[in-house]
Amino acid sequence: MADNKKSIMISMAFLALGLAVAVLGIAAWVLAGEGSQQWAISGVIAGLIMALAGAAGAFRKRPVSDERTAKLSAYAASWSWFSGVVVTSALFLLNYYGVVKADTTQALGLVLLTLLATLVAFNAYFRTRGDVA
């Protein structure tokens, strides 16, 4: 129970920090000249992401986790990581041999989407399958 309260307090602090960063970003956006607004906009976006993550952690229901859920989540995370390595390697080879010309933003976006999508997919698959070896 003490860990639960500590987790909620950390999430609330993260929420407050995110809101502060967003407010500072908005203030910098208002005060910035035409050429330097990118950093201010980045601050607003980062602050909003931090605030949303803090709110999600502070206000979510905390179910009692069991060993099966932890085991399935660990398997899903490891398979997601492996699929991310495979996609990264394939993208590197395709770029190296000139089949695909991807810039950094496209490559990182593809890897991020792969990691997120496969984590959700493997989690759903392992939960319907029953138990993992």
MODELLER restraints for C-alpha pairs under 7 A, 6 or more apart:
rsr = mdl.restraints
at = mdl.atoms
rsr.add(forms.Gaussian(group=physical.xy_distance, feature=features.Distance(at['CA:8:A'], at['CA:57:A']), mean=6.87, stdev=0.5))
rsr.add(forms.Gaussian(group=physical.xy_distance, feature=features.Distance(at['CA:8:A'], at['CA:58:A']), mean=4.91, stdev=0.5))
rsr.add(forms.Gaussian(group=physical.xy_distance, feature=features.Distance(at['CA:11:A'], at['CA:54:A']), mean=4.51, stdev=0.5))
rsr.add(forms.Gaussian(group=physical.xy_distance, feature=features.Distance(at['CA:11:A'], at['CA:55:A']), mean=6.75, stdev=0.5))
rsr.add(forms.Gaussian(group=physical.xy_distance, feature=features.Distance(at['CA:11:A'], at['CA:57:A']), mean=5.37, stdev=0.5))
rsr.add(forms.Gaussian(group=physical.xy_distance, feature=features.Distance(at['CA:11:A'], at['CA:58:A']), mean=5.01, stdev=0.5))
rsr.add(forms.Gaussian(group=physical.xy_distance, feature=features.Distance(at['CA:12:A'], at['CA:54:A']), mean=5.91, stdev=0.5))
rsr.add(forms.Gaussian(group=physical.xy_distance, feature=features.Distance(at['CA:12:A'], at['CA:55:A']), mean=6.92, stdev=0.5))
rsr.add(forms.Gaussian(group=physical.xy_distance, feature=features.Distance(at['CA:12:A'], at['CA:58:A']), mean=5.84, stdev=0.5))
rsr.add(forms.Gaussian(group=physical.xy_distance, feature=features.Distance(at['CA:14:A'], at['CA:50:A']), mean=6.49, stdev=0.5))
rsr.add(forms.Gaussian(group=physical.xy_distance, feature=features.Distance(at['CA:14:A'], at['CA:51:A']), mean=6.55, stdev=0.5))
rsr.add(forms.Gaussian(group=physical.xy_distance, feature=features.Distance(at['CA:14:A'], at['CA:54:A']), mean=4.94, stdev=0.5))
rsr.add(forms.Gaussian(group=physical.xy_distance, feature=features.Distance(at['CA:15:A'], at['CA:50:A']), mean=6.35, stdev=0.5))
rsr.add(forms.Gaussian(group=physical.xy_distance, feature=features.Distance(at['CA:15:A'], at['CA:51:A']), mean=4.18, stdev=0.5))
rsr.add(forms.Gaussian(group=physical.xy_distance, feature=features.Distance(at['CA:15:A'], at['CA:52:A']), mean=6.96, stdev=0.5))
rsr.add(forms.Gaussian(group=physical.xy_distance, feature=features.Distance(at['CA:15:A'], at['CA:54:A']), mean=4.20, stdev=0.5))
rsr.add(forms.Gaussian(group=physical.xy_distance, feature=features.Distance(at['CA:15:A'], at['CA:55:A']), mean=5.77, stdev=0.5))
rsr.add(forms.Gaussian(group=physical.xy_distance, feature=features.Distance(at['CA:16:A'], at['CA:51:A']), mean=6.83, stdev=0.5))
rsr.add(forms.Gaussian(group=physical.xy_distance, feature=features.Distance(at['CA:18:A'], at['CA:47:A']), mean=4.17, stdev=0.5))
rsr.add(forms.Gaussian(group=physical.xy_distance, feature=features.Distance(at['CA:18:A'], at['CA:48:A']), mean=6.04, stdev=0.5))
rsr.add(forms.Gaussian(group=physical.xy_distance, feature=features.Distance(at['CA:18:A'], at['CA:50:A']), mean=4.54, stdev=0.5))
rsr.add(forms.Gaussian(group=physical.xy_distance, feature=features.Distance(at['CA:18:A'], at['CA:51:A']), mean=4.30, stdev=0.5))
rsr.add(forms.Gaussian(group=physical.xy_distance, feature=features.Distance(at['CA:19:A'], at['CA:47:A']), mean=5.80, stdev=0.5))
rsr.add(forms.Gaussian(group=physical.xy_distance, feature=features.Distance(at['CA:19:A'], at['CA:48:A']), mean=6.67, stdev=0.5))
rsr.add(forms.Gaussian(group=physical.xy_distance, feature=features.Distance(at['CA:19:A'], at['CA:51:A']), mean=5.67, stdev=0.5))
rsr.add(forms.Gaussian(group=physical.xy_distance, feature=features.Distance(at['CA:21:A'], at['CA:43:A']), mean=6.34, stdev=0.5))
rsr.add(forms.Gaussian(group=physical.xy_distance, feature=features.Distance(at['CA:21:A'], at['CA:44:A']), mean=6.74, stdev=0.5))
rsr.add(forms.Gaussian(group=physical.xy_distance, feature=features.Distance(at['CA:21:A'], at['CA:47:A']), mean=4.73, stdev=0.5))
rsr.add(forms.Gaussian(group=physical.xy_distance, feature=features.Distance(at['CA:22:A'], at['CA:43:A']), mean=6.06, stdev=0.5))
rsr.add(forms.Gaussian(group=physical.xy_distance, feature=features.Distance(at['CA:22:A'], at['CA:44:A']), mean=4.23, stdev=0.5))
rsr.add(forms.Gaussian(group=physical.xy_distance, feature=features.Distance(at['CA:22:A'], at['CA:47:A']), mean=4.21, stdev=0.5))
rsr.add(forms.Gaussian(group=physical.xy_distance, feature=features.Distance(at['CA:22:A'], at['CA:48:A']), mean=5.97, stdev=0.5))
rsr.add(forms.Gaussian(group=physical.xy_distance, feature=features.Distance(at['CA:25:A'], at['CA:40:A']), mean=4.72, stdev=0.5))
rsr.add(forms.Gaussian(group=physical.xy_distance, feature=features.Distance(at['CA:25:A'], at['CA:41:A']), mean=6.44, stdev=0.5))
rsr.add(forms.Gaussian(group=physical.xy_distance, feature=features.Distance(at['CA:25:A'], at['CA:43:A']), mean=4.66, stdev=0.5))
rsr.add(forms.Gaussian(group=physical.xy_distance, feature=features.Distance(at['CA:25:A'], at['CA:44:A']), mean=4.66, stdev=0.5))
rsr.add(forms.Gaussian(group=physical.xy_distance, feature=features.Distance(at['CA:26:A'], at['CA:40:A']), mean=6.68, stdev=0.5))
rsr.add(forms.Gaussian(group=physical.xy_distance, feature=features.Distance(at['CA:26:A'], at['CA:44:A']), mean=6.13, stdev=0.5))
rsr.add(forms.Gaussian(group=physical.xy_distance, feature=features.Distance(at['CA:28:A'], at['CA:40:A']), mean=5.40, stdev=0.5))
rsr.add(forms.Gaussian(group=physical.xy_distance, feature=features.Distance(at['CA:29:A'], at['CA:37:A']), mean=5.74, stdev=0.5))
rsr.add(forms.Gaussian(group=physical.xy_distance, feature=features.Distance(at['CA:29:A'], at['CA:40:A']), mean=4.88, stdev=0.5))
rsr.add(forms.Gaussian(group=physical.xy_distance, feature=features.Distance(at['CA:29:A'], at['CA:41:A']), mean=6.60, stdev=0.5))
rsr.add(forms.Gaussian(group=physical.xy_distance, feature=features.Distance(at['CA:72:A'], at['CA:123:A']), mean=6.88, stdev=0.5))
rsr.add(forms.Gaussian(group=physical.xy_distance, feature=features.Distance(at['CA:72:A'], at['CA:126:A']), mean=6.16, stdev=0.5))
rsr.add(forms.Gaussian(group=physical.xy_distance, feature=features.Distance(at['CA:72:A'], at['CA:127:A']), mean=6.93, stdev=0.5))
rsr.add(forms.Gaussian(group=physical.xy_distance, feature=features.Distance(at['CA:72:A'], at['CA:132:A']), mean=6.95, stdev=0.5))
rsr.add(forms.Gaussian(group=physical.xy_distance, feature=features.Distance(at['CA:73:A'], at['CA:123:A']), mean=6.18, stdev=0.5))
rsr.add(forms.Gaussian(group=physical.xy_distance, feature=features.Distance(at['CA:76:A'], at['CA:119:A']), mean=5.82, stdev=0.5))
rsr.add(forms.Gaussian(group=physical.xy_distance, feature=features.Distance(at['CA:76:A'], at['CA:122:A']), mean=4.92, stdev=0.5))
rsr.add(forms.Gaussian(group=physical.xy_distance, feature=features.Distance(at['CA:76:A'], at['CA:123:A']), mean=5.12, stdev=0.5))
rsr.add(forms.Gaussian(group=physical.xy_distance, feature=features.Distance(at['CA:77:A'], at['CA:119:A']), mean=5.87, stdev=0.5))
rsr.add(forms.Gaussian(group=physical.xy_distance, feature=features.Distance(at['CA:80:A'], at['CA:115:A']), mean=5.67, stdev=0.5))
rsr.add(forms.Gaussian(group=physical.xy_distance, feature=features.Distance(at['CA:80:A'], at['CA:118:A']), mean=5.18, stdev=0.5))
rsr.add(forms.Gaussian(group=physical.xy_distance, feature=features.Distance(at['CA:80:A'], at['CA:119:A']), mean=5.02, stdev=0.5))
rsr.add(forms.Gaussian(group=physical.xy_distance, feature=features.Distance(at['CA:81:A'], at['CA:115:A']), mean=6.58, stdev=0.5))
rsr.add(forms.Gaussian(group=physical.xy_distance, feature=features.Distance(at['CA:84:A'], at['CA:111:A']), mean=6.12, stdev=0.5))
rsr.add(forms.Gaussian(group=physical.xy_distance, feature=features.Distance(at['CA:84:A'], at['CA:114:A']), mean=6.13, stdev=0.5))
rsr.add(forms.Gaussian(group=physical.xy_distance, feature=features.Distance(at['CA:84:A'], at['CA:115:A']), mean=5.57, stdev=0.5))
rsr.add(forms.Gaussian(group=physical.xy_distance, feature=features.Distance(at['CA:87:A'], at['CA:111:A']), mean=6.87, stdev=0.5))
rsr.add(forms.Gaussian(group=physical.xy_distance, feature=features.Distance(at['CA:88:A'], at['CA:111:A']), mean=6.51, stdev=0.5))
rsr.add(forms.Gaussian(group=physical.xy_distance, feature=features.Distance(at['CA:94:A'], at['CA:100:A']), mean=5.48, stdev=0.5))
rsr.add(forms.Gaussian(group=physical.xy_distance, feature=features.Distance(at['CA:95:A'], at['CA:101:A']), mean=5.42, stdev=0.5))
rsr.add(forms.Gaussian(group=physical.xy_distance, feature=features.Distance(at['CA:95:A'], at['CA:102:A']), mean=6.55, stdev=0.5))
